Structure formats: structure tokens, C-alpha cells
Amino acid sequence: MSELIEFPGGIETFDRRPARFIRENFDDLEPGVALERVKGLWPRSGLCFVGGPSMSGKSFWALDALARICRGEDVLGRRSLQAGCLYIAAEGAAGVRKRIKALRGKIGPLHGAFQFIGQAPNLRDADDLAELREAIEQSKAELQAAGHDLGIVCLDTLSASIPGADENSAADMSPVLHELQAMAAELGLLVLIIAHTGKDETRGLRGWSGLLANADGVIMLEAPDGETRTGTVLKVKDGLSGDRFAFVLERVVLGLDDDGDEISTCVIQETEAPEARRPGRRPSKAGGTGDLILSAFGRVLEDKPRDIRAPGAPPGQQGVSAHDLRAMAFQIGVGGPPPDAPPDASEDERGKLERKWSDQRRKDFARGLAHLLEDKTLRQEGDLIWLVKSRPRPAP
């Protein structure tokens, strides 16, 4: 945009940068168009996780899901927008190579829509990050030449890509998360991260609570129950979660080694999901609400951080106000949507329904927050709330 400015000696033209912040009128505001890679599951650009303990089949499942997207097929019954994929096997590259070969035998070729890197990046090293970004841009160009758009970069696994990091530390993990989010936004793609759980798999993704809070989507797999592997759609940003799915691993023989022994791996076969978790593993309502509160915490901490000066808080600690956290938690779904009143309901009846729903969601928030305070995920002093560093959890 150019602007003409008149001076005594004549008129000069100056370039003026377009406004970054666009003001919109409340009365005219309309919903934006959601750009999704898999409808109701993964955005077209963002940061998502597939987590689970060892032997849960998370890499097998992720490979199958990515191959479906390369072909424009449904993932967990949700419509996908076809795109190419770059898979970075930072851990167990030899095994992933076998899985890809077996998957190719099951579904056929993907005609240049799927690329593979078998070297682990160091996401804490600036030079490695620059080289990784260059490799992704080269992959994007090569896929476009083959008639595909690069839509997803999958990193398997997070822990193998952050050597020396304390996974429970915000100081170590927040910069890594920021770099991945920036890469996703600038390159216009989805970064899908394969991650481990801790020793107690019911606590979700291993390490810093900000992973869940800042993720656009989280799918969690469970330890196998016999031959069946089960997973749950734990989080969908601005969408519905809670869906469960299951699969079994079918053995595939790829050939023989030099000693004449079989070289084998597996592919997944979908099966019917159980209705609930195994006994003793059913998540409480307070625990589920706690996950949403942590998600709200991450958003508020980014937009409205508060300096914490309270007994027991380390120097420089930041957190959020309880008022802001509650408002954001309600905004993203704690307490559920408002009830639909019957068409013939009176104003008084509608008011009662509204008040009942308002009271219930305040109770839900209080119980979820109490759950997080009790297990020392969060700490509260007065109106200020902050994350507490979890005790390190050994890898499974």
C-alpha cells in the first residue's frame, strides 16, 4: 500500500505496511471457515499428539492414519482432506522402515505422497532446527512436483528429538513447543508428534502439562488388553472429544534374513472398540474436566500471564488469575453447551434452565480445579494459580 505525501518541494510516495490488526464490528461478525486436515479431529495447520505407552501400537496406528490421508480416505470415520506426508523416524528407524514396507504391501504405492527421514533432529539446537526446516521445505517442493501438497509432518518420537531435556520442565519444553508451533504456522502444515506416557499412563502425555494445554488435538492409546489396542480421542480443539477406537496388529512376513529366519512386522486391522475402559481405568468426570481446565490454563497463560509472588512460588514464576481461568474454561466447554429449551417454554422456564446450567458448570469447574490442586498439577494462592513442576517419571 502506498501513500502520497505533499511537501513544499513536491509530492513523494511512501510505502505503508498493511495493518496487522483488523477491527471487526460485533453486529456483522460471522464464524470463520474451519480449515481441517481431518474433519473434527486435526486442523490443517497446528500441533497435535498421538500418545501412549510402549507396545500400545501408536506408531503403527499413526502410519496407517497418515497413509489414509495421503489417499484422501477417512480417519476414525472422519473425512480427510488429501495431502502428502513427511514422516521423521527419530526413534527406531529400522523398525519403521519394516512397518512402511508391510503397509505398502497392504495398501499399494502412494505415488510420491509419503516421504521418510530416518535421522533424529535435535529440536533444542538452532542449527539442527534450521536444517530440519530446510529439509521440510525441500520435501514440500518435491511433493508438489509429484502433484501433492505437503500437509503433515510426523515426528516419532518427541523424547528422541529433545536429547538432554527435562521433559517435566517448562523452561526446557516451552521453547521446543514454540518452535514446532511456529514451524506449523509458517509452513502451513500440521505437525503430528508421537509421544510417550509416563510410568502412570492414566496421567496422559509424559512430562510438562503445557503439552496438553497447548495442543490442538490429542489421541491417547492404552496398554494392550490381550491382542486388542484401544485409543481415545482425548482432545479436539473447538470440537468434540471422547470417541474410542480399537485395532489389532496383524503379523506380516517380509522375507528371510541371512540365517533363514523370518523378517516380520505388523499392520493394523480396525476392530470394534470397547464401550469403556478396563475396570479401575475409567476416568472420572473431574479428571476429564481437569484436562479442559489445563487447556484453558495454557491459553490464558499465553494471553494474560500474571507474575506470581506467593509463598512457595519460585522466582519469576508466572500463572493466571482464577477469574480468567474460569472464564476461558467455560469458553472452551467446561460444563457443556447451554440446554435447549422447548419451543413453547416460557421466559421464566428458560431462565430457570439457564440458571441451573450456570450453577452446574460452576460446580464442574470447581471440582475439576480441586482435582488438579489435589494431585499437585496446579497450585493456588488467593486469586493466582500456577503450574507445579511434576516429579520426573521414568520411561515405561
Buried (B, 14 or more C-beta within 10 A) or exposed (E): EEEEEEEEEEEEEEEEEEEEEEEEEEEEEEEEEEEBBBBBBBBBBBBBBBBBBEEBBBBBBBBBBBBBBBBEEEBBEBEBBBBBBBBBBBBBBEEBBBBBBBBBEEBEEBEBBBBBBEEBBBBBEEEBBEBBBEBBEEBBEBBEEEEBBBBBBBBBBBBBBBEEBBBBBBEBBBEBBEBBBEBBEEBEBBBBBBBBBBEEBBBBBBBBBBBBBBBBBBBBBBBBEEEBBBBBBBBBBEBEBEBBBBBBBBEBEBEEEEEEEEEEBBBBEEBEBEEEBEEEEEBEEBBBBBBBBBBBBBBBBEEBBBEBEBEEBEEEBBBBBBEBBBBBBBEBBBBEEEEEBEEEEEEEEEEEBEEEBEEEBBEBBEBBBBBBBEEEBBBBBEEBBBBBBBEEBEEB
